Amino acid sequence: MKRLMIMLTTATALVSGCSDRPAASGEGAAAGNVVLDVALTAQEKEARVFTPEVMWKMGRIGSSSVSADGKSVLYALTYYRMDENKGYTSLWVMPVGEPEQARQITNNAGKDNSPAWGVDGSTGEVCVYFLSSRGSDGQGSEAAQQLWIVRPDGSGLRQLSAVEGGITGFGVSPKGDKVWFTADVQVDSVSSADIYGMPKSRALIYDDLMERHWDAWEDGAYSHIFVADLDPSAAGGNGLSNVRDIMPGEPWDAPTAPYFEMSEVAWNNAGTQIAYTCKKLTGYAYSMSTDSDIYLYDLADGSTRNLTEGMPGYDKYPVFSPDDSRIAWQSMERPRNESDKDRLFVLEIATGAKTDVTAGFDYNAANLRWSADGASLYFIAPIEATHQLCRADLAATGERAAIAVLTSGDHDYTAFSIAFPDAVRAGSSAACGAEGSPSAVVVAEKTTLQMAPELFTIDLRDGSDTQITFINREIYDHVDRSTVQKRWVATTDGKRMLTWVILPPNFDSTQRYPALLYCQGGPQSVVSQRWSYRWNFELMAAQGYVVVAPNRRGLPSFGQEWLDQISGDYSGQNIRDYLSAIDDVSREPWVDSDRLGCVGASYGGYSTFYLAGHSGRRFKAFIAHCGMFNLESFYGETEELWFPTNDLGGAYWERPGNRVADRSYAHSPHLAVNDWYAPILIITGAKDFRIPFTQSLQAFTAARAHGIPSRLVYFEDEGHQVFKPQNSLVWNREFFGWLDKYVKQR
């Protein structure tokens, strides 16, 4: 199976940020807990500099959810051991608003992940279900991932499944008597060893696209959804019975590749139906379309119904209303535009009537949650380079909803969960009120450019929030931090562009600093108040650089027109936006305009390659990570063909005659290498199939052939991003080493 392995920002830390807090006690909980030394050294404390080494000591929190009674929050925490090049994750439960009472309920014996509140179907008690690879496969390797259960106090830890090969995701029914889970199923084979019965042959044989996706080759296995009866009281991993594949023999994935997000699958509240996302296309048609649909599977008769037939774009993330009469989901309209507006749709299951809830609301909707009475939907929307919590108050079917933006401020809410204790106490869907009941408890994961994810409660009455975890307090207390400016820059076509300017710690306006233009990838992903462990602005500023991060044309949160403009115009207005931003900030007396660098990844790497030949010699050095260099060869090397077909206007063989494609390919960065003049660092990964490493090899060859000081960093075990701890340190040392040598020096 071409399963994408992503290191999410789940984490294993002590809530206080200290490393000497005792682990929780209890049956099977923290017994044998691996001790992780994540404290800052005396030298690091004295230096007060945020370095890559310090960053990798940070605890990473995620997968949070508030309990139904609103009293406790469940989350995962991960710390990394650099010497082992691996992370350790454990699960925690904390009374809301009482971080000092946080309790570690699993130890670091395995990769515990995907925690979810649930009900023990055998006892009716509240419990926590999760996935873990704890144990051994009997041959000294880590065990396959299985379903586990533990009580909120850390007792009663036990394994519930023993599925051969392991499971990759799950969802327990609201009553705790059934479970859906996902596992890889071998539907066919592309191996010459199987096809010809030659076990030592090592060929893969394909008759159609897509032969590879994101970071893995197609192998004939697919992610399928299974449903089973669940008995949490069973011992020895025998808690599943009457297991059946609801997609027998089907040659496609659910959830969809390459991310396999379990939020694409959902139980109804009665535990009788499962809604799931699937893209039931194959071959060339699959590579040219984003057409995924929402399917409804009925456990009683085994029938499957396509709820979004005729809707040609992405349809994902179904969520049932409290009374199971409706389903809400995210929907894109255009079938080849993966960055179309994410609309919030609602379907009446009985009639099939659909309503675009966010018609007239010019922003995306994500992370959908119903109110207790089903009268409203809460969601997160990107608005002017921030992510805010919103509410849609539903009107009659077919009528436009009233949208309220509930929060404000320079921050990102990256995820949230909501509980309605009044409804729990009443045993029914009690109304929460148009302005949000005081009893509604919202816990959100929040970031800023200066703060890694932490948990906050949000008051729905006034949109205020209160921090309830302090995972990395020790680090923040012992490093000097940047200053972030919010700057509106005039563009060449008379518009205003929001640009984040991050100033070094202990900034002195009488000094002159080197500056970096950050070119965002995507190309349609917002430069918001996100925290990144790869392209980290706080880290760049801490090394003495002013960081200029523009929300140039083609980025979300400024309306669909601003977002759409980049498609078919890669080398046009958005490039001018970059230059407007760096020129505007460079006019400040505290920026040394003779010491400017340009950096970026993916489309940002394209931007870097392009600006290397079209920047009027503004920059002293460039860094391009996994960038598009030769657009003609890129079209033939990438895997999701809908993307270049939409964004470049078509295939290179459609020239001449296709006006948009003509323009795109005529402005490929490789055509301007004769104008390259400045040192360039080029970084790539062997497992990157989105922008294959051959693009970087071509650029490196061109740079060396033109006598440009250049360096190639090729990661043998990374894809489009660099995730592994030691690789990340290498990446950062190369990154800052290059900038210090060619930009910082006068």
Buried (B, 14 or more C-beta within 10 A) or exposed (E): BBBBEBBEBBBBBBBBBEBEBEBBEBEBBBBEBBEBEBBBEEEBBEBBBBBBBBBBBBBBBBBBBBBBBBBBBBBBBBBBBEEEEEBBBBBBBBBBBEBEEBBBBBBBBBBBBBBBBBBBBBEEBBBBBBBBBBBEEEEEEEBBBBBBBBBBBBBBBBBBBBBEEBBBBBBBBBBBBBBBBBBBBEBBBBBBBBBEEEEEEEEBEEEEBBBBBBBBBBBBBBBBBBBBBBBBEBEEBEBBEEBEEBBEEBBBBBBBBBEBEBBBBBBBBEBBBBBBBBBBBEBEEBBBBBBBBBBBBBBEEEEBBBBBEEBBBBBBBBBBBBEBBBBBBBBBEBBBBBBBBBBBBBBBBEEEEBBBBBBEBBBBBBBBBBBBBBBBBBBBBBBBBBBBBBBBBBEEEEEBBBBBBBBEBBBBBBBBBBBBBBBBEEEEBBBBBEEBBEBBBBBBBBBBBBBBBBBBBBBBEEBEBEEBBBBBBBBBEBBBBBEBEEBEBEBEEEBEBBBBBBBBBEBEEEEBBBBBBBBBBBBBBBBBBBBBBEBBBBBBBBBBBBBBBBBBBBBBBBEBEBBBBBBBBBBBBBBBBBBBBBBBBBEBEBBBBEBBBBBBBBBBBBBBBBBBBBBEEBBBBBBBBBBBBBBBBBBEBBBBBBBBBBBBBBBBEBBEEBEBBBBBBEBBBBBBBEEBBBBBBBBBBBBBBBBBBBBBBBBBBBBEEEEBBBBBBBBEEBBBBBBBBBBBBBBBEBBBEBBBEBBBEE
